[in-house]
């Protein structure tokens, strides 16, 4: 097993997060057994999986003497919200480069960004950090020591965090005496996916690591495939593991992208309603809503069998619900409880 104790880490969240069985959801679907890993309960800034990555990334930033962190994302980025909170808790200046234009009224994650006191730079169509180099130059000229956190916290350090997360899950799984045929989650920037792939291979589990593609079209998906595999390999190298991956090791389901990133449709609406009304758990409209929607379809179409045992990794994001109120079909949600 890989020893990660030599890597710097700063405490930001509440771990381990719960691992529970979703009995009512499973009953509604007539199987399979469904479990959930509650990374919406990591604590930092209302929780989310990015807290895990930030524990390692922020430790690296501090070790390098930074006083300012910079990252990028969409206006409702969960990663940016948790980065802003982590920076505030560590006494670091935080700059967020967000796609789009400033709204008339901040809601959801953006409202929290402002409460955490970070500096927000609007970047139009550039939501993945394209404008960061120019910002680094300006801040450096002002005497700052900026540290750039990649989009989604997705580099080798971020992926290591999800190898550690897999180890955490493995201990819980063994204590519960359960095995998983599939682990299903939202795959967007790659480090969560790469880290779980690495953990699955290191622990030699016969489990499919299934990422539900959130925001890549058919053309982009090919490059995203290559990115995840390359990141899994470079992360293995970072920890001196002899694990190596090829495209054949990757499961990335791109069937549920719909009309694109952040465009909410029937799939996400149903998933949010079903999870809320069977288990009392909130999903977000962009990531976990789409990922659970994909899982529901995979069960209904037989891609996942009623005899399987599935872990759904909840990566958080519920604060974004408030910003997408107009896209949630609240008048129709009760149907999910009655059918």
KAMOTA-V176010 format. One record per backbone hydrogen bond with DSSP energy under -1.0 kcal/mol. NH is the residue of the N-H (numbers start at 1). CO is the residue of the C=O. If there is no record, write none. Layout:
nh->(NH/NH)
co->(CO/CO)
//
This chain:
nh->(7/10/14/20/22/26/27/28/29/31/33/35/36/37/38/39/39/41/46/47/48/49/51/52/54/55/57/58/60/61/62/63/64/65/66/67/68/69/70/71/73/77/81/82/83/84/85/86/87/88/89/90/92/93/95/96/97/98/99/100/110/112/113/114/115/116/117/118/119/121/123/124/126/127/132/135/136/137/138/139/140/141/142/143/144/147/149/153/154/155/159/160/161/163/164/165/166/167/168/169/170/171/172/173/174/175/176/178/181/182/183/184/185/187/194/195/196/197/198/199/200/201/202/203/205/207/208/210/211/212/213/214/221/224/225/226/227/228/229/230/231/232/233/234/235/236/237/238/239/240/241/249/250/253/260/263/269/270/271/272/273/274/275/276/277/278/279/280/281/289/291/292/293/294/295/296/297/298/299/300/301/302/303/304/308/310/311/312/313/314/320/321/322/327/330/332/335/336/337/338/339)
co->(4/55/42/36/34/22/23/24/25/26/308/310/20/312/18/37/314/38/43/44/39/315/48/49/50/51/53/54/56/57/58/59/60/62/61/145/145/93/147/95/97/74/77/78/79/80/81/82/83/84/85/86/87/67/69/119/71/121/73/124/107/108/109/110/111/112/114/113/94/96/98/100/123/125/129/131/132/133/134/135/136/137/138/140/139/68/70/150/151/153/155/156/157/159/160/161/162/163/164/165/166/167/168/169/170/171/172/173/309/309/208/311/210/212/190/191/192/193/194/195/196/197/198/199/200/205/181/183/251/185/253/187/217/220/221/222/223/224/225/226/227/228/229/230/231/232/233/234/235/237/236/246/247/211/257/260/265/266/267/268/269/270/271/272/273/274/275/276/275/284/287/288/289/290/291/292/293/294/295/296/297/299/298/298/305/33/182/35/184/37/317/318/319/324/328/329/332/333/334/334/335)
//
